[in-house]
Amino acid sequence: MKNAAAHSKKLNSVLRGLKKKAELPDSDTEPLEVLTIAMLAWESTSAKARAMYARLIAGTVDWNDLRVCMPEEIVSIAGDKSPEALERATRLKMVLRDIYLRHHEVTLTPEFIGRKREIKAAISTLDGLVPYAASRVLTLCFDIPLVPVDSQVCELLVEKGAAHEDATEEDIAAFINRSVKPDDAADVHAKLQAWVDGRHEKLQATRRKNEQAERRAARKRRAKSQTDRAVRQVERAKALEISRKAAEEKARQRAIRKAEAEVKAAAAAEAKEAAALAAKKASKKTVTKKTVTKKSAAKKKVAKRTATKKKVSKKKVAKRTATKKKSTKKKVTKKKVAKRTTTKKKVAKRTATRKKSSRR
């Protein structure tokens, strides 16, 4: 625990100031009675514990009968109306059941046989037994000095500054047992119990007040939480609406872009198709032109060949004609020459004949 030295001095001062002592059971008291009263005095007072114990004894046959009672029945028989009533009854039933399971009867007599360490372990490990009741049983019945501490003792010590406000019940119990001599454990317990008995009602009133304040604070927190939740829901709804509108706008823009892209793609496809068609037509024209050009060239070649052939034929014909004419002319000339020669010869012969004749 924090500031243990300073708190130890304050604890000793508080204990010296406590003069009144609570009445504790005698050392020869039945351990089960001490245990039951300790469980009933936990978070309560000695007077209330004794009164509830008397009602339990009167309302049951024996310890085994008390063991088999339901927690609600124990609360009803004991007349416990405290906030811890049901928990206290449930724990008491669990303790009696565990004792029965260990020893096959409801008794703590076998626990006296072992050593103190074994006894302490056996009592402390009883199912449902609170540390306050375990310490009280060990101190009063088994001479194992431990100061019982519950939340009431802790609150009173914290109020007096004898314990740190952040310390747990276990920390304060360990702190007290380190600060108190073993021989003084029972005496310190009697003083603390008397202090608790005298301040119980005030502690309960303070607890109720704190609980009410805590409930009011819890209601305020819940109201604030609900308001905050409502505000968050409104903000979330607004954010969702903004997000939805943004998503819709985004979707609309996406649709517009998609439509534009589709239009562009359609236009590009049309242009491509038109270009392909134009290219096809141009290709056809080129092919046709080439074909026409080829045909024209072929025709020209054919015409040229024909013309050449005609020329050659004409030349040949003309040559032949000329040759024929020349031959014919030569023949005629030769004939004429021959004829002339013949005629000349005939004339000469005649002339000669005539001359001959004339000479005679």
C-alpha positions, 0 to 999 in steps of 0.5 A, spaced: 500 500 500 502 507 498 505 511 504 505 505 508 509 508 514 505 514 514 498 510 514 501 505 519 502 511 524 495 513 523 493 506 524 496 506 531 493 513 533 486 510 531 487 504 534 489 507 541 483 512 540 478 506 540 476 504 547 470 500 546 470 493 544 465 488 541 463 482 544 466 476 541 464 469 542 468 465 547 474 460 545 470 454 546 464 456 542 462 451 536 466 453 530 460 452 525 457 457 530 463 462 529 463 461 522 455 462 521 455 468 525 462 471 522 458 470 515 452 474 518 456 479 521 460 480 514 458 487 512 453 488 518 453 489 525 454 484 531 447 485 534 444 484 527 448 477 526 446 475 533 439 476 532 439 473 525 443 467 528 438 466 533 432 466 528 436 461 523 437 456 529 430 456 531 427 455 524 432 449 522 433 442 525 440 442 525 446 444 521 444 439 515 437 442 515 440 449 514 445 446 509 439 444 504 435 450 505 435 454 499 438 461 499 431 465 499 429 460 505 435 462 509 434 470 507 427 469 509 428 465 516 434 469 518 429 476 516 435 479 513 433 485 509 440 488 507 442 489 500 447 483 501 442 478 504 441 474 498 449 474 497 450 472 504 445 466 504 448 464 498 455 464 500 453 461 507 450 455 503 456 454 499 460 454 505 456 448 509 455 444 502 463 444 501 464 442 509 459 436 508 463 434 501 469 434 505 467 431 511 461 427 509 457 431 515 457 438 517 462 439 522 469 443 522 472 438 528 477 434 523 480 441 521 483 441 528 488 435 527 492 439 522 498 444 523 496 451 523 498 452 515 494 446 513 488 449 518 489 456 515 489 453 507 483 449 509 479 454 512 481 459 507 479 455 501 472 453 503 467 455 497 464 461 498 467 463 505 469 471 505 476 473 507 473 477 513 469 470 516 475 466 514 480 471 519 475 471 524 474 463 525 482 462 524 483 468 530 477 465 535 477 458 534 484 456 531 489 461 534 491 463 528 491 471 529 488 475 523 484 481 523 478 480 520 477 486 515 470 488 510 469 494 506 466 497 512 472 497 516 476 500 510 471 505 509 472 508 516 480 507 516 480 511 509 476 516 512 480 517 518 486 517 513 489 510 516 489 507 509 490 509 502 483 511 498 486 507 492 487 501 496 483 494 495 480 490 501 485 485 501 491 490 501 488 494 507 487 487 511 494 485 509 497 492 511 493 491 518 496 484 519 503 487 518 502 493 523 498 489 528 502 484 533 499 477 533 497 477 540 493 483 539 489 481 533 483 479 537 483 485 541 484 490 535 478 486 531 474 487 537 475 494 537 474 495 529 468 491 530 465 496 535 467 501 531 463 498 525 457 497 530 457 504 532 458 507 525 454 502 521 447 506 520 451 512 518 456 508 513 449 505 510 446 512 509 453 514 506 453 508 502 445 510 500 447 517 499 453 515 494 449 510 491 443 515 489 449 520 487 452 514 483 445 513 480 443 520 478 450 521 475 449 514 471 442 517 469 445 523 467 451 519 464 445 515 460 441 521 458 448 525 456 450 518 452 443 518 449 443 525 447 450 524 444 448 518 441 442 522 438 446 527 436 451 522 433 445 519 429 443 525 426 450 527 424 451 520 422 444 521 418 447 527 415 454 524 413 450 518 410 445 523 406 451 527 404 455 521 402 449 518 399 448 525 395 455 525 393 455 517 391 449 519 387 452 525 384 459 521 383 454 516 379 451 521 375 457 524 373 460 517 372 453 515 367 455 522 364 462 520 362 460 513 360 454 516 356 459 521 353 464 515 352 459 511 349 457 517 344 465 518 342 466 511 342 460 510 337 462 516 333 469 513 333 466 507 330 462 510 325 468 514 323 472 508 323 467 504 319 466 510 314 473 511 313 474 503 312 468 504 307 471 510 304 478 506 304 474 500 301 471 504 296 478 508 294 481 501 294 475 499 289 476 505 285 484 504 285 483 497 283 478 499 278 482 504 275 488 500 275 484 495 272 482 500 267 489 502 266 491 495 265 486 494 260 487 501 256 494 499 256 493 492 254 488 495 249 494 500 247 499 495 246 494 491 242 492 497 238 500 498 237 501 491 236 495 491 231 498 498 228 505 495 228 502 489 224 498 493 219 504 498 218 509 492 217 503 489 213 502 495 209 510 496 208 510 488 206 504 489 201 507 496 199 514 493 198 511 487 195 507 491 190 513 495 189 517 489 187 511 486 183 511 493 179 518 493 179 519 486 176 513 487 172 516 494 169 523 490 168 519 485 165 515 490 160 522 494 159 525 487 157 520 485 153 520 492 150 527 492 149 527 485 146 521 487 142 525 493 140 531 489 139 527 484 135 523 490 131 530 493 130 533 486 128 527 486 123 528 492 120 535 491 119 534 485 116 529 488 112 533 494 110 539 489 109 534 485 104 532 491 101 539 493 100 541 487 097 535 487 093 537 493 090 544 492 089 542 486 084 
